[in-house]
Amino acid sequence: MRDELRAGLRESYDRKARERNLRPVQLWKAEERLRFLAMLQSEGARTLLELGAGPGKDGEFFRDHGLDVVCTDLSPEMIELCESKGLAARVMDLSDLDFSSDAFDAVYALNCLLHLPGRELPAALRGIRTVLKPGGLFYLGVYGGRTTRACGRTTLTSRSGSSPSTLTSDSRRWSPGRSTSVPSGGPRSPPSRPKGSTSSA
């Protein structure tokens, strides 16, 4: 992402951080969180990285349900709000994750990767794969309508360089060599949602 685009995005979310913190969580987002939480619990996940955490409402939800959560966001104001909720939080660009390999059981990215130019998406997904434990869960949510796919498939090469892997917008397990697909029509979503939000609240 170009520096001026990144700076503009940071400034925009800094400016609206307090307002976003006061908004109630939309019903469809609450439902998505619950669905992913059920998967996390069934898999025995303990650690969760949230990308584009916004003011930390989802991070707080997952923490309150027993997960060890680390929130990241490009906006320092959003990170301050996360920290005010007692969350571990770091200002970080989602295309340059500064964590050790295999650090997290799961990664949650709701409406943040859509800010990346398409040419940068494969590298960002490889970075996510690096910090995700083998067999870990990855939730990727993007805005989309009822009659369109939420996102295309992105095929990556595993860290060993030998086996292709695929990530989709569905909450599915990442495993090298296994391809998953988005159901026809994409994930259920309300008929009209505004485009372009990194905040999950």
C-alpha positions in Angstrom: 0.0 0.0 0.0 1.4 3.4 -0.9 2.6 5.5 2.0 0.1 8.3 1.2 -2.8 5.8 1.1 -1.7 4.2 4.4 -1.4 7.7 6.0 -4.9 8.7 4.8 -6.4 5.5 6.1 -4.8 5.9 9.5 -5.9 9.5 9.7 -9.5 8.6 8.8 -9.8 5.9 11.4 -8.0 8.0 14.0 -10.5 10.8 13.5 -13.5 8.5 13.8 -12.2 6.2 16.5 -14.3 7.6 19.4 -17.5 7.7 17.3 -17.0 4.0 16.2 -16.4 3.0 19.8 -19.9 4.3 20.8 -21.7 2.5 18.0 -23.5 -0.7 19.0 -22.3 -3.9 17.3 -24.4 -4.7 14.3 -26.5 -7.9 14.6 -24.8 -9.6 11.6 -21.4 -9.0 13.1 -22.5 -10.4 16.5 -23.7 -13.5 14.7 -20.4 -13.9 12.8 -18.5 -13.7 16.1 -20.6 -16.3 17.7 -20.2 -18.7 14.8 -16.5 -18.3 14.8 -16.3 -18.6 18.6 -18.1 -22.0 18.3 -15.4 -23.1 15.9 -12.7 -21.9 18.1 -14.1 -23.6 21.1 -14.7 -26.9 19.3 -11.0 -26.8 18.2 -9.7 -25.9 21.6 -8.1 -22.7 20.4 -6.5 -20.5 23.1 -4.7 -17.7 21.2 -6.3 -15.3 18.7 -4.8 -12.5 16.6 -7.3 -9.9 15.5 -6.3 -7.8 12.5 -8.0 -4.4 12.0 -9.4 -4.6 15.5 -10.8 -1.2 15.5 -11.9 -0.1 19.0 -11.6 -3.7 20.3 -15.2 -4.7 20.6 -14.7 -8.1 19.0 -11.4 -8.6 20.8 -13.2 -7.9 24.1 -15.9 -10.4 23.2 -13.4 -13.2 22.4 -11.3 -12.4 25.5 -14.4 -12.5 27.7 -15.1 -16.0 26.3 -11.7 -17.3 27.4 -9.3 -16.6 24.5 -5.9 -14.9 24.9 -6.4 -12.1 22.3 -3.9 -9.7 20.7 -5.4 -6.9 18.7 -3.7 -5.0 15.9 -4.8 -1.9 13.9 -3.1 0.7 11.8 -4.8 3.4 13.9 -3.1 4.5 17.1 -6.4 5.9 18.3 -8.1 2.5 17.8 -5.3 0.8 19.7 -5.7 3.2 22.6 -9.3 2.2 22.8 -8.4 -1.5 22.7 -5.9 -0.9 25.6 -8.6 1.0 27.5 -10.6 -2.3 27.5 -7.6 -4.2 28.9 -6.7 -5.8 25.7 -3.1 -6.5 24.5 -2.9 -4.3 21.4 -0.3 -3.1 19.0 -0.2 -0.5 16.2 0.7 -2.7 13.2 0.2 -2.8 9.4 -1.6 -6.0 8.5 0.7 -6.4 5.6 3.8 -6.5 7.9 3.0 -8.6 10.9 5.7 -8.6 13.5 5.1 -11.8 15.4 7.0 -15.1 15.6 6.1 -18.0 13.4 3.2 -20.3 14.6 2.3 -17.7 17.3 -1.5 -18.0 17.2 -4.1 -20.8 17.1 -6.4 -18.5 15.1 -6.6 -15.2 13.2 -9.7 -13.1 12.9 -9.8 -10.5 10.1 -13.2 -8.8 9.6 -13.5 -6.1 7.0 -9.8 -5.1 7.0 -8.0 -6.9 4.2 -10.3 -5.1 1.7 -8.1 -2.0 2.1 -5.1 -3.7 0.5 -4.5 -3.4 -3.2 -5.1 -6.7 -4.9 -1.4 -7.1 -5.8 -0.5 -7.0 -2.1 -3.0 -9.5 -0.9 -1.0 -12.7 -1.6 1.9 -11.4 0.5 -0.4 -10.4 3.3 -2.0 -13.8 3.4 1.4 -15.5 3.5 2.2 -13.3 6.5 -0.9 -14.5 8.2 0.0 -18.1 7.4 3.4 -17.6 9.0 2.0 -16.4 12.3 -0.8 -19.0 12.3 -0.1 -22.4 13.8 -0.3 -25.4 11.5 -4.0 -26.5 11.4 -5.1 -23.1 12.9 -8.3 -21.3 12.0 -8.5 -18.2 9.9 -11.6 -16.1 9.7 -11.7 -13.7 6.7 -14.7 -11.5 6.4 -15.2 -8.9 3.6 -18.2 -6.8 2.5 -20.4 -8.4 -0.2 -23.9 -8.8 -1.3 -26.3 -11.7 -1.2 -25.9 -12.6 -4.8 -22.1 -12.2 -5.2 -19.1 -14.0 -3.9 -17.6 -12.2 -0.9 -14.1 -12.8 -2.3 -12.3 -14.9 -4.8 -9.9 -17.7 -3.8 -6.3 -17.0 -3.2 -3.9 -19.9 -3.7 -0.7 -19.6 -1.8 2.3 -21.9 -1.4 2.9 -23.4 2.0 6.0 -22.4 3.9 7.8 -25.5 2.7 7.2 -24.3 -0.9 5.8 -27.6 -2.0 2.0 -27.7 -1.5 -0.5 -25.1 -2.6 -2.9 -23.9 0.0 -6.1 -21.9 -0.4 -7.8 -19.4 1.9 -11.4 -18.2 1.3 -13.9 -16.0 3.0 -15.5 -18.9 4.8 -14.5 -19.8 8.3 -12.6 -22.9 7.4 -9.5 -24.6 8.6 -6.3 -23.7 6.8 -4.4 -26.8 5.7 -1.7 -27.1 3.1 -2.9 -28.8 -0.1 -6.6 -28.6 0.9 -8.8 -26.3 -1.1 -12.0 -24.8 0.3 -14.6 -22.8 -1.5 -17.2 -20.1 -0.8 -20.7 -21.4 -1.0 -22.6 -20.3 -4.1 -23.9 -16.8 -3.5 -21.2 -16.2 -0.8 -21.7 -16.0 2.9 -25.0 -14.7 4.2 -25.0 -10.9 4.5 -27.5 -8.1 4.8 -28.6 -6.6 1.5 -26.7 -3.4 1.8 -23.7 -2.7 3.9 -21.4 0.3 3.5 -18.0 -0.4 1.8 -14.6 0.0 3.3 -14.5 -0.5 7.0 -11.5 -1.9 9.0 -13.3 -1.6 12.3 -15.2 -4.6 13.4 -17.6 -2.5 15.5 
